[in-house]
Amino acid sequence: MKGKLQRALLVRQYEIVILALLATSLLFTPQQAVAQQQTTLRLGMTSFPDSFNPLNWLLTETGWVLSMVYDMGIQVQGLKNDPVPDLAESWSVSPDGLTWTFHFVRNAKWHDGIPFTSADFKFTLDYCTDYPDFNEDHQCGFYINYISTVIETETPDPYTAIVHMSEPLADFGHSWFWILPKHVWENIPKDEALTTYQNLPPIGTGPFKYVDSKINEFVLLEANKEYFLGAPKIDKILFKYYADPDTMVQALVAGEVDAIIPPSGAVEKLKTEENIKVETWPSRSISELGFNLWDDPASKGNPALKDVKFREAIAHAVNKEEIVKLAYHDLAQPAESVLTPSMAAYYWEPSAAEKVGFDLDKANQILDDLGYAWNEDHTSRIDPSTGEPFKLTCHVTNDATELISAGTLMINWFDEIGIKMELRVVDSATMIDTNVAGENDLYLWGWGWDPDPDFALSTFTTDQIQIWSDSFYSNPTYDALYLKQHTAVDPQERHDTIVEAQKLLYNDIVYVVLVYSFNIVAHRTDTLTGWVDPTTSPGWDVYWWKYPGDLEPFTAPTTTEVTTTVTPPMAGPGIEMYLAVLAVVIILIAAVAVIVLRRRKPGKE
């Protein structure tokens, strides 16, 4: 119990206490007072959220938190990522694809108690498409892909919105953006919204409310008991930060957290642990070796990387099968395209003749043809820009265990073609800063794509340089392909355009896509129950987002030990009755006290 039982009267005579209890028992139905136990879902993470602002976040861990705080107009669900209701309980689209009508739920509230209305939906669209007041290159990053052709939104009543577009949007029906509260964001200057605005506390309509956070320690959320889809059964979600994956794995084994995304190298060990279950299933995630292709004086990347033939030599020096086996412990598959096989409607992969496979002899031949000479002892090629042995830096985040291992393997392969690679392991914040500033040569990183491929494809456009683009790739032909699929309404036309875009990225070797990693989640079975099979409802690749409302405290099976089941108190009389009873009890205690005192007092009155 959180508090201590306080006594208003101190009476030495035990008879008085007993009489008082007996008197009370005559007036009340026998019940047991039970303190309400708080249930917390504890989730481990090795990167701390980079922002609580839905308009300027980057890291996956931020998405974990914000997805619990905010809702969307339309959700996606199931293996085919079918659209399902969220704040919009129903919607329709005109035959020409230019007008969408949304009908919203009537019982949603913002976390500060203000009702959600269609005005909030309209505000979000208007605020994020108001280009003159934003830096045109920043166009609200994550949001703009889904709303870029919206020209006007009408709200005929508080629960209806009609959206008009200049051109159809292929993915508007799968709009993966969170709705913002008008009464909060209308006071935020546009020049701060994408830069300095912290958005603390974030106010959403989602199943959990923000409570507190401390950088590189924790983020705490509490259940929204008035959530329009029903209150979660658990009371809190605690995201606990760990400095490295191994420490996080040990925390799961010790019972300090309920679920984690473990490194693949820990999976076999975790499978042997009692009360821990490991789930694996295909993801929409890629891991890549990326190149700094920024054609700008500010770029500090090695100029050799701008030559596609040089990048081809690098690609031939990467053994993806060995990376899958040794770095990912076979919990991934070798990759080629920037889209994943789980995005089946649009996925493309090169034929055997088109594939740039592992071939060190071919890599060396390309570098010979390009004129990169070996030094005298044939241990390194000479970098013509410096006259020194050829050396490339490669950044990787300290929580990416598999990619660090992959980088170690690459050092040996690159050495075979005369290129020295320095692997620099940094934290996520440094990785982002270094990449945006164009200070690296190579980098090992990953993406978790949206259900629709539009966002994935947008990250390679010229407009996204120094925003979502990590490669600084710029190609007018590619930009045109992106825009064509962005507004295509014919499914076959869009499919063909997306396939053509994938081929162009592959042939230009913007990335060496290493693997399609599996989703891996390990959770305890003795703390919470109600875990849903993620292979049937993958959501946005992190399956606990989908069902915190289904989780509840674990109840141990009956054993030979004596257990006590406490029945919740039944409904009792009102406060007036309790006050009357209390008065009777006090009078009774006083009367008994007088009698006892009289018996113990000698002599005359």
C-alpha positions in Angstrom: 0.0 0.0 0.0 1.3 3.5 -0.9 0.2 5.2 2.3 0.1 4.4 6.0 -3.1 3.8 7.9 -3.6 6.8 10.2 -5.5 6.7 13.5 -7.5 9.6 14.8 -7.9 8.3 18.4 -5.3 6.5 20.6 -7.1 4.3 23.1 -5.2 2.0 25.4 -8.0 -0.3 26.3 -8.2 -3.3 23.8 -11.9 -3.8 24.9 -12.8 -0.4 23.3 -11.2 -1.4 20.0 -12.9 -4.8 19.9 -16.3 -3.2 20.8 -15.8 -0.6 18.0 -15.0 -3.3 15.5 -18.0 -5.4 16.6 -20.2 -2.4 16.2 -18.9 -1.7 12.8 -19.4 -5.3 11.7 -23.1 -5.0 12.5 -23.5 -2.1 10.1 -21.3 -3.1 7.1 -21.3 -6.1 4.8 -18.0 -8.0 5.2 -15.5 -6.8 2.5 -11.8 -6.5 1.9 -10.2 -3.3 0.8 -7.6 -4.0 -1.9 -5.1 -1.5 -3.2 -5.2 -1.2 -7.0 -2.1 -2.7 -8.5 -0.5 -0.6 -11.3 0.5 -2.7 -14.4 3.4 -1.4 -16.5 4.6 -2.6 -19.8 8.4 -2.2 -19.8 10.1 -2.0 -23.1 13.9 -1.9 -23.7 15.6 0.4 -26.3 19.2 1.2 -27.2 18.5 4.5 -28.9 16.8 7.4 -27.1 14.0 9.2 -29.1 15.6 12.1 -31.0 12.4 14.3 -30.8 8.8 14.3 -29.5 7.8 16.5 -32.4 5.9 14.6 -35.1 7.2 16.9 -37.8 10.9 16.5 -37.3 11.8 13.1 -35.9 14.1 10.5 -37.4 14.7 7.5 -35.2 12.6 4.4 -35.0 12.4 4.6 -31.2 10.7 8.0 -31.6 8.1 6.3 -33.7 7.5 3.8 -30.9 6.6 6.5 -28.5 4.7 8.9 -30.8 2.6 6.0 -32.2 1.2 5.5 -28.7 0.5 9.2 -28.2 -1.0 10.1 -31.5 -3.7 8.7 -33.8 -4.0 8.9 -37.6 -7.0 9.4 -39.8 -6.7 5.8 -41.2 -4.6 2.9 -39.9 -3.2 -0.1 -41.6 -3.5 -3.7 -40.4 -2.7 -7.2 -41.4 -0.3 -8.9 -43.7 -1.5 -6.8 -46.7 -1.5 -3.6 -44.7 -5.2 -3.0 -45.5 -6.7 0.4 -44.5 -8.8 0.3 -41.3 -10.5 3.0 -39.2 -8.7 5.1 -36.7 -10.0 8.6 -36.0 -11.9 8.3 -39.3 -14.5 5.7 -38.8 -15.4 5.7 -42.5 -14.3 7.4 -45.7 -15.0 7.6 -49.5 -13.2 8.9 -52.6 -14.6 10.3 -55.8 -14.1 8.4 -59.1 -11.5 10.8 -60.3 -9.5 10.5 -57.0 -9.6 14.2 -56.4 -12.1 14.4 -53.5 -12.0 12.4 -50.2 -14.7 12.5 -47.6 -13.9 11.5 -44.0 -16.4 10.8 -41.2 -14.8 10.9 -37.8 -15.6 9.3 -34.5 -17.5 11.5 -32.0 -16.0 10.4 -28.7 -12.3 11.1 -29.2 -10.6 13.6 -26.9 -7.1 15.2 -26.8 -5.1 14.3 -23.7 -5.8 17.7 -22.2 -9.6 17.0 -22.3 -10.5 19.0 -25.3 -12.7 17.1 -27.8 -11.3 16.1 -31.2 -13.2 17.5 -34.2 -12.8 17.7 -38.0 -11.2 21.1 -37.4 -8.1 19.4 -36.1 -7.8 17.2 -39.2 -8.2 20.3 -41.4 -5.7 22.2 -39.4 -3.1 19.4 -39.8 -3.5 19.4 -43.6 -3.5 23.2 -43.8 -0.6 23.7 -41.5 1.6 21.2 -43.3 0.8 22.2 -46.8 1.4 25.9 -46.2 4.7 26.0 -48.1 5.2 29.8 -48.1 5.6 29.7 -44.3 7.9 26.7 -44.3 11.3 26.3 -45.8 10.3 24.9 -49.1 13.0 22.2 -48.9 11.6 21.0 -45.6 7.9 20.6 -46.5 7.2 18.9 -43.2 9.4 15.9 -44.1 7.5 12.8 -42.9 4.0 14.3 -43.6 4.3 15.9 -47.0 4.5 12.7 -49.0 0.9 11.9 -48.1 -0.7 15.3 -48.6 1.4 17.2 -51.2 -1.4 17.8 -53.7 -4.1 18.8 -51.1 -5.4 22.3 -52.0 -8.4 22.7 -49.7 -10.2 21.0 -46.8 -13.8 21.7 -45.9 -15.4 20.9 -42.6 -19.2 21.0 -43.0 -19.7 19.8 -39.4 -17.4 18.8 -36.5 -17.2 15.2 -37.6 -16.9 15.5 -41.4 -14.0 16.7 -43.6 -13.9 17.0 -47.4 -10.4 17.1 -48.9 -9.9 18.5 -52.4 -6.7 17.8 -54.4 -5.1 19.2 -57.5 -3.9 15.7 -58.5 -4.8 12.3 -57.1 -2.4 10.9 -54.5 -1.7 7.2 -54.9 -1.2 6.7 -51.2 -3.6 9.2 -49.6 -5.9 6.4 -48.4 -3.0 5.0 -46.5 -2.0 8.3 -45.0 0.7 7.6 -42.5 0.7 10.9 -40.6 -0.5 11.8 -37.1 -3.2 14.3 -36.5 -2.1 17.4 -34.6 -4.2 19.3 -32.0 -5.2 22.7 -33.5 -5.4 24.4 -30.1 -1.8 23.6 -29.4 -0.1 23.9 -32.8 -1.8 27.0 -34.1 0.3 28.9 -31.6 3.6 27.5 -32.9 5.5 29.7 -35.4 6.3 27.9 -38.6 10.0 28.7 -38.4 10.1 26.7 -35.1 7.8 23.9 -36.0 10.5 22.0 -37.9 13.5 23.1 -36.0 13.5 24.1 -32.3 10.0 23.3 -31.2 10.3 20.4 -28.6 6.5 19.7 -28.3 6.7 18.7 -24.6 4.4 17.3 -23.5 3.1 15.9 -26.7 -0.7 16.1 -26.7 -2.5 13.4 -28.8 -5.7 11.4 -28.8 -3.9 8.0 -28.6 -4.2 5.2 -26.1 -1.4 6.5 -23.9 -0.4 9.9 -22.5 3.0 11.3 -22.1 4.1 11.6 -18.4 7.8 12.2 -18.2 11.2 11.4 -19.8 14.9 11.8 -19.1 17.4 11.7 -21.9 19.2 8.4 -22.2 17.2 7.0 -19.3 13.5 6.5 -19.8 10.2 7.7 -21.4 7.0 7.1 -19.3 3.5 7.0 -20.7 0.2 6.3 -18.9 -3.0 4.8 -20.1 -5.6 7.1 -21.6 -8.6 5.8 -19.7 -10.9 7.8 -22.0 -9.5 6.4 -25.2 -12.2 6.3 -27.9 -11.3 2.7 -28.9 -11.4 1.5 -25.3 -8.9 2.0 -22.4 -5.8 -0.3 -22.4 -5.7 -3.0 -19.7 -2.2 -1.9 -18.7 -1.7 1.3 -16.8 1.7 2.5 -18.1 4.3 2.0 -20.7 7.9 2.5 -19.7 10.6 2.7 -22.4 13.9 2.0 -20.7 17.1 3.0 -22.3 20.2 0.8 -22.3 23.6 1.8 -23.5 24.2 -1.4 -25.5 22.2 -4.4 -26.8 24.0 -6.9 -24.5 23.0 -5.0 -21.4 19.4 -4.8 -22.7 19.3 -8.6 -23.3 20.5 -9.3 -19.8 17.8 -6.9 -18.5 15.2 -9.1 -20.2 16.6 -12.3 -18.7 16.7 -10.7 -15.3 13.0 -9.6 -15.6 13.8 -5.8 -15.6 11.9 -5.4 -18.9 9.0 -7.3 -20.6 10.0 -7.0 -24.2 13.0 -6.0 -26.4 14.2 -6.1 -30.0 17.3 -8.2 -29.4 20.3 -8.5 -31.7 20.2 -11.6 -33.9 23.3 -13.0 -32.1 21.3 -13.3 -28.8 18.3 -15.1 -30.3 19.5 -18.7 -29.7 20.5 -18.0 -26.1 17.2 -16.3 -25.4 15.3 -19.3 -26.8 16.8 -21.4 -24.0 15.8 -19.1 -21.3 12.8 -19.9 -19.1 9.8 -17.7 -19.5 11.0 -15.9 -22.6 9.5 -16.3 -26.1 11.2 -15.1 -29.3 9.2 -14.1 -32.4 10.7 -13.6 -35.9 9.0 -12.7 -39.1 9.8 -10.9 -42.4 10.1 -7.1 -42.1 9.9 -4.0 -44.3 13.4 -3.1 -43.2 16.7 -2.9 -45.1 20.3 -2.6 -44.0 22.6 -0.9 -46.4 26.1 0.2 -47.1 25.6 3.8 -48.3 27.7 6.3 -50.1 28.2 10.0 -49.7 27.2 11.2 -53.2 26.9 14.9 -52.4 28.1 17.0 -55.3 28.6 20.2 -53.2 31.8 22.0 -51.9 30.5 21.4 -48.4 30.8 17.6 -48.8 33.7 16.0 -47.1 33.2 12.7 -48.8 35.9 11.1 -51.0 35.3 12.3 -54.6 36.0 8.8 -55.9 32.6 7.8 -54.6 30.8 10.0 -57.1 31.9 7.6 -59.9 29.4 4.8 -60.4 32.2 2.4 -61.6 34.1 3.0 -58.4 30.9 2.2 -56.4 30.5 -0.9 -58.5 33.9 -2.1 -57.5 32.9 -1.6 -53.8 29.7 -3.5 -54.4 31.6 -6.5 -55.9 33.7 -6.6 -52.7 30.7 -7.2 -50.4 29.7 -10.8 -49.7 26.1 -10.6 -48.6 25.7 -14.4 -48.0 28.5 -14.3 -45.5 27.0 -11.2 -43.8 23.7 -13.0 -43.4 25.4 -16.0 -42.0 28.0 -14.5 -39.7 26.6 -11.1 -38.8 22.9 -11.8 -38.8 23.1 -15.5 -37.7 20.8 -16.4 -40.6 18.0 -14.1 -39.3 18.0 -12.1 -42.5 18.1 -12.7 -46.3 20.5 -11.2 -48.9 19.1 -8.1 -50.4 19.3 -6.2 -53.7 16.5 -3.7 -54.2 15.7 -0.8 -51.8 12.2 -2.2 -51.4 11.6 -5.4 -49.6 9.9 -8.7 -50.6 7.2 -8.1 -48.0 6.1 -5.1 -50.2 5.1 -7.7 -52.7 2.9 -5.5 -54.9 5.9 -3.4 -56.0 9.0 -5.4 -55.2 11.6 -6.0 -57.9 14.9 -7.9 -57.9 17.5 -8.1 -60.6 18.0 -11.2 -62.7 21.2 -13.3 -62.4 22.7 -11.3 -65.4 21.8 -8.0 -63.8 23.0 -8.8 -60.3 26.2 -7.1 -59.0 27.5 -10.1 -57.0 30.5 -10.8 -54.8 33.6 -11.0 -57.1 36.9 -9.7 -55.8 38.6 -10.3 -59.1 36.1 -8.2 -60.9 36.4 -5.5 -58.3 40.1 -5.4 -58.7 39.8 -5.3 -62.5 37.4 -2.3 -62.3 39.8 -0.4 -60.1 42.7 -1.2 -62.4 40.7 0.1 -65.4 39.9 3.3 -63.5 43.7 3.9 -63.0 43.9 3.3 -59.2 47.5 2.0 -59.0 48.8 -0.2 -56.2 51.7 1.0 -54.1 55.1 -0.6 -54.3 54.5 -3.5 -51.9 51.0 -4.1 -53.4 49.2 -3.6 -50.0 47.1 -0.6 -50.9 45.9 1.4 -53.9 46.9 5.1 -54.1 44.3 7.8 -53.8 44.9 10.3 -56.6 43.3 13.1 -54.6 45.8 12.8 -51.8 48.7 10.7 -53.1 48.4 8.5 -50.0 47.1 5.0 -49.6 43.4 4.8 -50.4 41.3 5.1 -47.2 37.6 5.4 -46.6 35.8 6.1 -43.3 32.6 4.2 -42.6 30.2 5.3 -39.8 27.9 2.9 -37.9 25.7 3.3 -34.8 26.8 1.7 -31.6 23.5 -0.2 -31.2 23.7 -1.8 -34.6 25.4 -5.0 -33.5 24.9 -6.8 -36.8 26.1 -3.9 -38.9 29.2 -3.5 -36.8 30.0 -7.2 -37.4 29.2 -6.7 -41.1 31.6 -3.7 -41.2 34.4 -5.8 -39.6 33.9 -8.4 -42.4 34.1 -5.7 -45.1 37.4 -4.4 -43.7 39.0 -7.7 -44.8 37.3 -7.8 -48.2 38.1 -4.2 -49.0 41.7 -4.9 -48.0 41.8 -7.5 -50.8 41.1 -4.7 -53.4 43.6 -2.3 -51.9 41.2 0.0 -50.0 41.6 0.6 -46.3 38.3 1.1 -44.4 38.2 2.7 -41.0 35.0 1.7 -39.1 33.8 4.5 -36.8 31.3 3.4 -34.2 29.2 6.3 -33.0 26.0 7.0 -31.1 22.8 7.8 -33.1 22.9 11.5 -32.6 26.5 11.7 -33.9 25.5 9.5 -36.8 22.7 11.8 -37.8 24.8 15.0 -37.4 27.7 13.5 -39.4 25.5 12.3 -42.2 23.5 15.4 -42.6 26.7 17.5 -42.7 28.2 15.2 -45.4 31.2 14.4 -43.3 31.4 10.6 -44.0 32.5 8.5 -46.9 30.5 5.4 -46.3 28.0 4.4 -43.7 26.2 1.3 -42.5 22.6 2.1 -41.5 19.1 0.9 -42.0 15.5 1.8 -42.8 12.1 0.6 -41.7 9.8 1.5 -44.5 6.1 2.5 -44.5 3.5 0.1 -45.8 3.3 2.1 -49.0 6.6 2.6 -51.0 6.1 6.3 -51.6 8.1 7.4 -48.6 10.9 5.0 -49.3 11.2 6.2 -52.8 11.0 9.9 -51.8 14.2 9.6 -49.7 16.3 9.4 -52.9 14.9 12.6 -54.5 16.9 15.8 -54.8 14.4 17.6 -52.7 15.3 15.4 -49.7 19.0 16.2 -49.6 20.0 17.1 -46.1 16.6 16.1 -44.9 15.6 12.4 -45.3 18.2 11.6 -48.0 21.2 10.0 -46.4 23.0 9.4 -49.7 22.7 12.9 -51.3 21.6 11.2 -54.5 20.4 13.6 -57.2 19.1 12.4 -60.6 16.4 14.3 -62.6 15.3 11.1 -64.3 14.7 9.5 -60.9 12.9 12.6 -59.6 10.5 12.4 -62.5 9.8 8.7 -61.9 9.1 9.4 -58.2 6.6 12.2 -59.1 4.9 10.0 -61.7 4.2 7.2 -59.3 3.2 9.6 -56.6 0.1 10.7 -58.5 -0.6 7.6 -60.5 -4.1 6.2 -60.0 -3.8 3.2 -62.3 -2.3 0.3 -60.3 -0.4 -1.2 -63.2 1.0 2.1 -64.2 2.2 2.8 -60.7 3.7 -0.7 -60.4 5.6 -0.3 -63.6 6.9 3.1 -62.6 8.1 1.9 -59.2 9.9 -1.0 -60.7 11.6 1.3 -63.1 12.7 3.6 -60.2 14.1 0.6 -58.3 16.1 -0.5 -61.4 17.6 3.0 -61.7 18.7 3.1 -58.1 20.2 -0.3 -58.4 22.1 0.4 -61.6 23.3 3.8 -60.1 24.5 1.8 -57.0 23.2 4.5 -54.7 23.3 1.8 -51.9 24.7 -1.6 -51.6 21.6 -3.0 -50.0 23.0 -5.7 -47.7 20.1 -7.6 -46.2 16.4 -7.7 -45.6 16.5 -8.1 -41.8 13.8 -10.0 -39.9 11.7 -8.5 -37.2 12.8 -10.0 -34.0 11.0 -9.5 -30.7 11.6 -11.3 -27.4 9.2 -11.0 -24.6 8.6 -12.5 -21.2 5.7 -14.9 -20.7 5.5 -14.6 -16.9 4.8 -10.9 -16.4 2.1 -10.1 -19.0 -0.3 -12.1 -21.0 -2.2 -11.3 -24.2 0.8 -11.1 -26.6 -0.5 -11.2 -30.1 1.1 -13.3 -32.9 3.0 -10.7 -34.8 3.1 -12.8 -38.0 -0.6 -12.3 -38.4 -0.7 -8.5 -37.6 2.6 -7.0 -38.3 1.5 -3.4 -38.2 4.4 -1.0 -38.7 7.0 -3.7 -38.0 7.0 -3.2 -34.2 4.2 -5.4 -33.1 3.6 -4.2 -29.6 2.2 -1.0 -31.0 -0.8 -2.9 -32.1 -2.1 -4.5 -28.9 -1.1 -2.9 -25.6 -4.8 -2.8 -25.0 -4.8 -6.7 -25.0 -2.0 -7.1 -22.5 -2.8 -7.8 -18.9 -1.0 -9.0 -15.8 0.2 -12.6 -15.8 -1.7 -14.9 -13.4 0.4 -17.8 -12.2 -1.2 -21.3 -12.5 -2.6 -22.9 -9.3 0.0 -24.8 -7.3 -0.1 -26.8 -4.1 0.5 -23.6 -2.1 -2.5 -21.9 -0.5 -3.6 -18.9 -2.5 -6.1 -16.2 -1.7 -8.5 -14.7 -4.2 -9.7 -11.3 -3.3 -13.1 -10.3 -4.5 -13.4 -6.7 -5.5 -15.6 -4.7 -3.1 -19.3 -4.7 -3.9 -21.2 -1.5 -4.4 -22.0 -0.1 -1.0 -24.1 2.7 0.5 -23.5 6.4 -0.3 -21.3 8.8 1.7 -24.2 9.9 3.8 -24.6 6.4 5.2 -20.9 6.1 5.9 -20.9 9.4 7.8 -23.9 8.2 9.9 -22.3 4.9 10.7 -19.1 6.7 11.6 -21.0 9.0 14.0 -22.6 5.9 15.6 -19.2 4.2 16.0 -17.7 7.3 17.6 -20.6 7.6 20.1 -20.3 4.0 20.9 -16.5 4.3 21.5 -17.0 7.3 23.7 -19.7 5.6 25.8 -17.6 2.5 26.4 -14.6 4.7 27.3 -16.6 6.5 29.9 -17.8 3.2 31.4 -14.2 1.8 31.6 -12.8 4.9 33.0 -15.5 5.0 35.7 -14.7 1.5 36.7 -11.0 2.2 37.1 -11.4 5.5 39.0 -11.4 5.0 42.8 -13.3 7.1 45.4 -16.2 9.5 45.1 -17.1 11.5 42.0 
